[in-house]
Amino acid sequence: MSRAEVNQTLKRHFLHTEGLPVWDSMSNNLMYSMAMLSDSVVGIGYTPVSGDKSLYAYQFDTLPKEWLDKRDELIEFVMKEERKYRNMPKLDSRYVVRYLSDVNLNKRPNLKFKITSPFIIPELRKNPFVRYVHVYYPVHDIFFLEDY
């Protein structure tokens, strides 16, 4: 989708959601377009419990092993897909997993990826261990653009 199409779609979306993003109601195409038109970063929250989509915050001094294992599994999935899509078998995770050295990586059950593959968002959204998927897109000015 073009920037104009994304902005128009988001404007309609926000008018029906009181200005709040309801990620589950956005199409994969819209979310992918938003990512590609901004910094290509996708954020996810995850859980080791299949189907747990609650948005409550988990607080740990350090994530338990089952959480770290699930995190590593999700990272591996995204890396495999990015390597295949970019045709770069040796692509290093430093170029895809954002803030990999962040101390919070072992404390919070969320990740950020810089993606290019259009297949990642739909697959993450279907994954029963992923609580949410969102993108970072500058929405602050869509209501002030002259062509809307």
FILODO-281555 format. One line per field, with one value per atom (N, C-alpha, C, O): residue number from 1; y negated, z negated, x. Coordinates in Angstrom, 3 decimals. Layout:
BEGIN
lomar = [NUM_...]
py = [Y_...]
pz = [Z_...]
px = [X_...]
END
This chain:
BEGIN
lomar = [1_1_1_1_2_2_2_2_3_3_3_3_4_4_4_4_5_5_5_5_6_6_6_6_7_7_7_7_8_8_8_8_9_9_9_9_10_10_10_10_11_11_11_11_12_12_12_12_13_13_13_13_14_14_14_14_15_15_15_15_16_16_16_16_17_17_17_17_18_18_18_18_19_19_19_19_20_20_20_20_21_21_21_21_22_22_22_22_23_23_23_23_24_24_24_24_25_25_25_25_26_26_26_26_27_27_27_27_28_28_28_28_29_29_29_29_30_30_30_30_31_31_31_31_32_32_32_32_33_33_33_33_34_34_34_34_35_35_35_35_36_36_36_36_37_37_37_37_38_38_38_38_39_39_39_39_40_40_40_40_41_41_41_41_42_42_42_42_43_43_43_43_44_44_44_44_45_45_45_45_46_46_46_46_47_47_47_47_48_48_48_48_49_49_49_49_50_50_50_50_51_51_51_51_52_52_52_52_53_53_53_53_54_54_54_54_55_55_55_55_56_56_56_56_57_57_57_57_58_58_58_58_59_59_59_59_60_60_60_60_61_61_61_61_62_62_62_62_63_63_63_63_64_64_64_64_65_65_65_65_66_66_66_66_67_67_67_67_68_68_68_68_69_69_69_69_70_70_70_70_71_71_71_71_72_72_72_72_73_73_73_73_74_74_74_74_75_75_75_75_76_76_76_76_77_77_77_77_78_78_78_78_79_79_79_79_80_80_80_80_81_81_81_81_82_82_82_82_83_83_83_83_84_84_84_84_85_85_85_85_86_86_86_86_87_87_87_87_88_88_88_88_89_89_89_89_90_90_90_90_91_91_91_91_92_92_92_92_93_93_93_93_94_94_94_94_95_95_95_95_96_96_96_96_97_97_97_97_98_98_98_98_99_99_99_99_100_100_100_100_101_101_101_101_102_102_102_102_103_103_103_103_104_104_104_104_105_105_105_105_106_106_106_106_107_107_107_107_108_108_108_108_109_109_109_109_110_110_110_110_111_111_111_111_112_112_112_112_113_113_113_113_114_114_114_114_115_115_115_115_116_116_116_116_117_117_117_117_118_118_118_118_119_119_119_119_120_120_120_120_121_121_121_121_122_122_122_122_123_123_123_123_124_124_124_124_125_125_125_125_126_126_126_126_127_127_127_127_128_128_128_128_129_129_129_129_130_130_130_130_131_131_131_131_132_132_132_132_133_133_133_133_134_134_134_134_135_135_135_135_136_136_136_136_137_137_137_137_138_138_138_138_139_139_139_139_140_140_140_140_141_141_141_141_142_142_142_142_143_143_143_143_144_144_144_144_145_145_145_145_146_146_146_146_147_147_147_147_148_148_148_148]
py = [1.177_0.000_-1.243_-1.228_-2.301_-3.556_-4.263_-3.898_-5.267_-6.049_-6.688_-6.702_-7.212_-7.844_-6.821_-7.126_-5.608_-4.565_-4.146_-3.956_-4.006_-3.644_-4.727_-4.430_-5.981_-7.074_-7.173_-7.409_-6.994_-7.050_-5.901_-6.103_-4.721_-3.559_-3.764_-3.453_-4.286_-4.532_-5.620_-5.536_-6.615_-7.679_-7.092_-7.394_-6.259_-5.611_-4.700_-4.663_-3.975_-3.067_-3.831_-3.440_-4.923_-5.685_-6.377_-6.587_-6.730_-7.336_-6.336_-6.732_-5.036_-4.004_-3.386_-2.593_-3.739_-3.131_-4.174_-3.913_-5.348_-6.446_-6.805_-7.161_-6.708_-7.116_-6.101_-6.403_-4.909_-3.880_-2.823_-2.431_-2.355_-1.288_0.047_0.475_0.690_2.030_2.956_3.201_3.462_4.201_5.427_5.747_6.118_7.337_7.077_7.983_5.854_5.558_5.041_4.807_4.865_4.386_5.575_6.623_5.401_6.484_6.658_5.741_7.848_8.113_7.165_6.666_6.918_6.032_4.613_3.977_4.122_2.792_2.729_1.796_3.715_3.701_3.804_3.119_4.655_4.777_3.463_3.016_2.850_1.567_0.496_-0.288_0.459_-0.510_-0.307_-1.269_0.945_1.238_0.798_0.174_1.124_0.809_-0.696_-1.180_-1.428_-2.876_-3.639_-4.858_-2.934_-3.600_-2.973_-2.957_-2.461_-1.929_-0.409_0.185_0.220_1.674_2.470_3.667_1.829_2.515_3.026_2.308_4.293_4.964_5.383_5.963_5.087_5.485_6.611_6.642_7.543_8.631_8.831_8.516_9.357_9.870_11.361_11.820_12.121_13.571_14.184_13.530_15.450_16.222_17.674_18.116_18.419_19.847_20.683_21.897_20.028_20.732_20.524_19.400_21.585_21.504_20.882_21.284_19.901_19.275_18.169_17.565_17.879_16.814_15.477_15.060_14.799_13.526_12.337_11.213_12.565_11.465_10.442_10.769_9.230_8.140_7.705_6.651_8.501_8.103_8.169_8.949_7.355_7.271_8.370_8.640_8.981_9.977_9.302_8.572_9.531_8.954_10.073_10.851_10.139_11.119_10.413_9.439_10.914_10.451_10.951_10.218_12.188_12.794_13.741_14.460_13.741_14.637_16.096_16.484_16.892_18.326_18.995_18.464_20.160_20.867_21.087_20.913_21.470_21.732_20.470_20.552_19.309_18.041_17.758_17.350_17.975_17.741_18.701_18.319_19.941_20.903_20.448_20.548_19.950_19.476_18.244_18.118_17.345_16.172_16.592_16.077_17.531_17.986_18.661_18.521_19.384_20.034_18.983_19.146_17.913_16.840_16.100_15.775_15.840_15.200_16.079_15.587_17.365_18.286_18.312_18.342_18.299_18.265_17.014_17.108_15.847_14.592_14.581_14.152_15.042_15.063_16.000_15.660_17.157_18.099_17.465_17.561_16.817_16.192_15.021_14.874_14.200_13.062_13.533_12.973_14.541_15.078_15.592_15.357_16.288_16.830_15.690_15.661_14.764_13.694_12.776_12.368_12.460_11.585_12.339_11.723_13.665_14.499_14.221_14.033_14.200_13.948_14.999_14.729_16.201_17.290_17.004_17.653_16.056_15.752_14.447_13.900_13.964_12.735_12.848_13.800_11.883_11.876_11.282_10.319_11.852_11.398_9.942_9.308_9.411_8.001_7.057_5.930_7.498_6.657_6.830_6.120_7.767_8.046_7.870_7.205_8.451_8.367_7.058_6.866_6.160_4.852_4.977_5.753_4.221_4.134_5.487_5.795_6.297_7.637_7.610_8.555_6.547_6.472_5.813_5.675_5.410_4.743_5.676_6.855_5.139_5.946_6.432_7.457_5.714_6.106_7.312_7.873_7.718_8.869_10.119_10.975_10.225_11.380_11.115_11.968_9.937_9.580_9.378_9.525_9.044_8.736_9.630_9.886_10.102_11.004_10.262_10.424_9.454_8.792_8.643_8.633_8.529_8.436_7.422_7.129_6.886_6.017_6.542_6.880_6.602_7.084_6.050_5.404_5.896_5.085_6.061_6.825_6.033_7.068_6.520_5.314_7.430_7.111_8.096_7.758_9.302_10.345_10.058_9.776_10.129_9.937_11.134_11.060_12.221_13.436_13.483_14.299_12.623_12.692_12.250_12.939_11.123_10.619_11.628_11.930_12.167_13.138_14.380_14.900_14.847_16.043_15.758_16.587_14.610_14.260_14.094_14.508_13.493_13.280_14.594_14.667_15.631_16.948_17.777_18.752_17.400_18.182_18.104_17.005_19.229_19.195_18.721_18.470_18.597_18.127_16.624_16.058_15.989_14.544_13.848_14.065_13.017_12.317_11.174_10.941_10.444_9.321_9.064_9.442_8.415_7.948_6.513_6.237_5.606_4.236_3.668_4.212_2.574_1.918_0.487_-0.065_-0.082_-1.456_-2.328_-2.261_-3.135_-3.985_-5.357_-5.450_-6.426_-7.780_-8.195_-8.690_-7.993_-8.297_-9.688_-10.123_-10.379_-11.646_-12.713_-13.619_-12.633_-13.710_-13.309_-14.104_-12.108_-11.702_-12.521_-12.633_-13.081_-13.881_-15.304_-16.070_-15.662_-17.030_-17.139_-18.222_-16.015_-16.062_-16.683_-16.344_-17.585_-18.382_-17.566_-17.947_-16.434_-15.679_-14.770_-13.909_-14.927_-14.127_-15.070_-14.634]
pz = [0.000_0.000_0.000_-0.562_0.620_0.617_-0.729_-1.506_-0.993_-2.229_-2.293_-3.353_-1.174_-1.163_-1.503_-2.260_-0.946_-1.251_-2.715_-3.359_-3.231_-4.641_-5.528_-6.453_-5.250_-6.084_-6.028_-7.050_-4.849_-4.713_-5.493_-6.178_-5.382_-6.099_-7.609_-8.354_-8.050_-9.484_-9.993_-11.108_-9.188_-9.597_-9.843_-10.854_-8.923_-9.112_-10.343_-11.117_-10.508_-11.652_-12.966_-13.864_-13.069_-14.318_-14.607_-15.769_-13.575_-13.789_-14.411_-15.109_-14.160_-14.700_-15.994_-16.623_-16.393_-17.599_-18.632_-19.503_-18.541_-19.481_-19.528_-20.582_-18.384_-18.277_-18.769_-18.845_-19.101_-19.597_-18.528_-17.824_-18.394_-17.422_-17.948_-19.040_-17.188_-17.522_-16.522_-15.427_-16.929_-16.016_-15.439_-14.265_-16.255_-15.777_-14.625_-13.843_-14.515_-13.443_-12.173_-11.166_-12.214_-11.029_-10.179_-10.703_-8.883_-7.985_-8.011_-8.358_-7.638_-7.523_-6.516_-6.737_-5.410_-4.378_-4.920_-4.651_-5.677_-6.263_-7.217_-7.160_-8.086_-9.059_-8.376_-8.766_-7.364_-6.635_-5.925_-5.950_-5.298_-4.612_-5.593_-5.298_-6.761_-7.776_-8.173_-8.307_-8.358_-8.735_-7.641_-7.926_-6.390_-5.296_-5.032_-4.548_-5.345_-5.130_-6.290_-6.222_-7.348_-8.472_-8.663_-7.727_-9.834_-10.088_-9.990_-10.356_-9.494_-9.284_-10.589_-10.570_-11.708_-12.998_-13.393_-13.338_-13.794_-14.279_-15.716_-16.016_-16.603_-17.999_-18.314_-17.809_-19.154_-19.582_-21.087_-21.697_-21.662_-23.022_-22.926_-22.058_-23.798_-23.709_-25.088_-26.115_-25.078_-26.293_-26.008_-24.864_-27.015_-26.788_-26.865_-26.668_-27.152_-27.300_-26.035_-25.733_-25.300_-24.053_-24.272_-25.171_-23.448_-23.492_-24.516_-24.582_-25.315_-26.319_-25.626_-25.404_-25.283_-24.564_-25.492_-25.020_-26.791_-27.720_-27.611_-27.250_-27.924_-27.786_-29.121_-29.207_-30.156_-31.433_-31.387_-30.629_-32.193_-32.178_-33.055_-34.155_-32.553_-33.307_-33.879_-33.169_-35.124_-35.746_-36.330_-37.167_-35.893_-36.395_-36.614_-35.935_-37.560_-37.648_-36.413_-35.788_-36.080_-34.841_-34.374_-35.179_-33.087_-32.554_-32.840_-32.703_-33.233_-33.436_-32.117_-31.031_-32.247_-31.092_-29.996_-28.819_-30.351_-29.307_-28.509_-27.327_-29.147_-28.443_-27.517_-26.370_-28.017_-27.193_-26.008_-24.910_-26.224_-25.126_-24.063_-22.868_-24.490_-23.536_-22.796_-21.588_-23.505_-22.874_-21.781_-20.663_-22.118_-21.154_-19.946_-18.821_-20.180_-19.085_-18.133_-16.914_-18.695_-17.862_-17.092_-15.917_-17.750_-17.061_-15.905_-14.805_-16.157_-15.108_-13.924_-12.772_-14.202_-13.121_-12.260_-11.034_-12.898_-12.150_-11.383_-10.230_-12.000_-11.315_-10.106_-9.045_-10.260_-9.144_-7.981_-6.831_-8.282_-7.239_-6.583_-5.361_-7.376_-6.811_-5.962_-4.896_-6.416_-5.623_-4.265_-3.231_-4.294_-3.056_-2.156_-0.968_-2.705_-1.901_-1.310_-0.152_-2.103_-1.630_-0.815_-0.215_-0.792_-0.134_-0.718_0.003_-2.050_-2.788_-3.887_-5.037_-3.554_-4.524_-5.778_-6.806_-5.702_-6.853_-7.558_-8.347_-7.276_-7.901_-9.418_-10.009_-10.039_-11.477_-12.191_-11.714_-13.313_-14.062_-14.527_-14.813_-14.607_-15.006_-14.030_-14.396_-12.796_-11.789_-11.732_-10.994_-12.508_-12.479_-13.860_-13.990_-14.878_-16.232_-16.843_-17.054_-17.126_-17.660_-19.144_-19.864_-19.581_-20.999_-21.572_-22.720_-20.776_-21.191_-22.440_-23.229_-22.630_-23.802_-24.996_-26.055_-24.846_-25.916_-27.121_-26.969_-28.311_-29.527_-29.732_-30.379_-29.192_-29.358_-28.517_-28.712_-27.599_-26.743_-27.577_-27.191_-28.708_-29.591_-30.706_-31.571_-30.699_-31.764_-31.300_-32.086_-30.036_-29.519_-28.334_-27.486_-28.274_-27.188_-25.941_-25.493_-25.393_-24.134_-23.318_-23.852_-22.018_-21.070_-20.002_-19.750_-19.375_-18.209_-17.104_-17.321_-15.899_-14.734_-13.621_-13.418_-12.909_-11.694_-10.542_-10.232_-9.904_-8.926_-7.503_-7.284_-6.553_-5.146_-4.558_-3.614_-5.102_-4.557_-4.854_-5.998_-3.827_-4.051_-4.722_-5.079_-4.899_-5.476_-6.998_-7.634_-7.587_-9.027_-9.835_-10.778_-9.490_-10.270_-10.306_-11.394_-9.161_-9.243_-10.068_-10.796_-9.952_-10.701_-12.200_-13.009_-12.571_-13.987_-14.552_-15.678_-13.775_-14.245_-14.435_-15.262_-13.691_-13.828_-14.952_-15.411_-15.385_-16.377_-17.739_-18.260_-18.321_-19.588_-20.781_-21.852_-20.612_-21.693_-21.601_-22.484_-20.551_-20.375_-20.878_-20.351_-21.891_-22.503_-21.646_-21.545_-21.017_-20.166_-19.154_-19.349_-18.069_-17.043_-16.741_-16.477_-16.778_-16.370_-15.593_-15.615_-14.915_-14.124_-14.621_-15.298_-14.272_-14.668_-13.431_-12.499_-13.437_-12.286_-12.814_-13.764_-12.218_-12.713_-12.375_-11.280_-13.307_-13.064_-13.551_-13.311_-14.220_-14.864_-13.901_-14.322_-12.628_-11.717_-10.664_-9.768_-10.737_-9.659_-9.625_-8.575_-10.745_-10.751_-10.275_-10.104_-10.060_-9.676_-8.255_-7.807_-7.550_-6.173_-5.291_-5.416_-4.401_-3.621_-2.695_-2.429_-2.190_-1.240_-1.921_-1.264_-3.200_-3.915_-4.495_-5.147]
px = [0.841_0.000_0.889_1.984_0.423_1.161_0.961_0.078_1.781_1.641_0.253_-0.372_-0.228_-1.552_-2.642_-3.564_-2.538_-3.522_-3.462_-4.494_-2.247_-2.082_-2.679_-3.436_-2.342_-2.849_-4.369_-5.015_-4.939_-6.395_-7.054_-8.056_-6.490_-7.017_-6.906_-7.835_-5.769_-5.580_-6.522_-7.035_-6.738_-7.654_-9.047_-9.681_-9.515_-10.823_-10.803_-11.759_-9.709_-9.564_-9.670_-10.416_-8.918_-8.896_-10.223_-10.570_-10.960_-12.269_-13.242_-14.175_-13.029_-13.917_-13.401_-14.101_-12.189_-11.604_-11.217_-10.387_-11.812_-11.540_-10.062_-9.534_-9.399_-8.001_-6.990_-5.799_-7.440_-6.526_-6.278_-7.209_-5.039_-4.792_-5.313_-4.940_-6.155_-6.639_-5.958_-6.463_-4.802_-3.943_-4.627_-4.441_-5.420_-6.076_-7.037_-7.326_-7.533_-8.492_-7.812_-8.480_-6.508_-5.775_-5.338_-4.962_-5.392_-4.981_-3.467_-2.722_-3.036_-1.597_-0.959_0.144_-1.656_-1.136_-0.944_0.075_-1.916_-1.795_-0.610_0.191_-0.501_0.600_1.959_2.904_2.060_3.324_3.654_4.800_2.661_2.884_3.325_4.227_2.691_3.081_4.544_5.301_4.927_6.309_7.278_8.300_6.955_7.868_7.959_8.982_6.903_6.908_7.526_7.678_7.879_8.542_9.909_10.708_10.198_11.536_11.620_12.634_10.552_10.488_10.531_10.818_10.252_10.316_8.935_7.936_8.920_7.723_7.991_9.035_7.045_7.175_6.214_5.092_6.658_5.785_5.902_6.924_4.842_4.879_4.652_3.910_5.275_5.149_4.954_5.136_4.581_4.356_4.707_4.602_5.119_5.367_4.090_4.127_2.959_1.683_0.866_0.462_0.621_-0.128_-1.495_-2.235_-1.824_-3.138_-3.300_-4.371_-2.288_-2.394_-2.189_-1.052_-3.283_-3.206_-3.434_-3.604_-3.440_-3.676_-2.549_-1.419_-2.881_-1.912_-1.325_-0.695_-1.525_-0.964_0.554_1.132_1.183_2.646_3.237_2.755_4.268_4.998_6.234_6.925_6.513_7.694_8.551_8.092_9.760_10.704_12.035_12.357_12.789_14.173_14.907_15.673_14.664_15.142_14.048_13.456_13.782_12.759_13.123_14.284_12.149_12.415_12.830_12.599_13.441_13.992_12.958_13.275_11.718_10.721_10.394_10.059_10.490_10.277_11.465_11.282_12.665_13.854_13.884_14.289_13.457_13.402_12.404_12.683_11.245_10.231_10.761_10.562_11.428_12.031_13.006_12.964_13.880_14.885_14.235_14.713_13.157_12.422_11.832_11.885_11.274_10.701_11.794_11.622_12.903_14.032_14.500_14.749_14.616_15.077_14.110_14.543_12.798_11.823_12.013_12.071_12.109_12.253_13.568_13.605_14.636_15.928_15.898_16.423_15.297_15.200_14.448_14.876_13.329_12.513_13.252_13.213_13.916_14.655_15.832_16.088_16.538_17.653_17.159_17.784_16.040_15.480_14.991_15.313_14.225_13.642_14.715_14.624_15.714_16.798_17.845_18.726_17.754_18.758_20.141_21.121_20.183_21.419_21.550_21.203_22.046_22.098_22.918_22.725_23.814_24.669_24.260_25.031_23.073_22.582_22.681_22.171_23.332_23.544_22.330_21.730_21.981_20.804_20.925_19.910_22.126_22.286_21.596_21.265_21.373_20.742_19.222_18.538_18.706_17.266_16.640_15.612_17.238_16.691_17.176_18.373_16.237_16.589_16.910_16.282_17.874_18.232_18.624_18.304_19.316_19.703_20.578_20.555_21.343_22.214_21.529_22.142_20.287_19.553_19.410_19.091_19.649_19.529_18.095_17.882_17.113_15.720_15.332_14.254_16.176_15.881_15.627_14.830_16.296_16.115_15.115_14.915_14.481_13.550_12.124_11.188_11.946_10.615_10.282_11.136_9.050_8.657_8.191_7.056_9.078_8.767_10.033_11.142_9.847_10.962_10.623_9.454_11.661_11.493_12.389_13.553_11.804_12.534_12.477_11.450_13.571_13.592_13.431_14.346_12.256_11.924_11.868_11.753_11.950_11.683_10.673_9.960_10.606_9.737_8.270_7.913_7.414_5.976_5.311_4.135_6.031_5.459_5.560_4.893_6.381_6.617_5.404_5.015_4.800_3.663_2.515_2.026_2.059_0.958_1.302_0.456_2.536_2.920_3.001_2.585_3.525_3.568_2.158_1.882_1.280_-0.094_-0.839_-1.748_-0.478_-1.101_-0.473_-1.068_0.700_1.438_0.741_0.554_0.355_-0.376_0.450_-0.103_1.759_2.619_2.897_3.541_2.422_2.600_1.343_0.252_1.499_0.368_-0.116_-1.321_0.814_0.446_1.548_2.703_1.160_2.095_1.692_0.521_2.650_2.363_3.542_4.646_3.283_4.327_4.493_3.626_5.607_5.913_5.753_6.554_4.721_4.408_4.021_3.244_4.545_4.243_2.808_2.540_1.903_0.494_0.092_-1.034_0.985_0.627_0.121_-0.599_0.476_0.077_-0.952_-1.236_-1.519_-2.421_-3.717_-4.350_-4.104_-5.329_-5.094_-6.042_-3.830_-3.519_-2.989_-2.614_-2.958_-2.495_-3.560_-4.736_-3.173_-4.132_-5.009_-6.149_-4.492_-5.301_-6.298_-6.883_-6.510_-7.508_-8.515_-9.464]
END
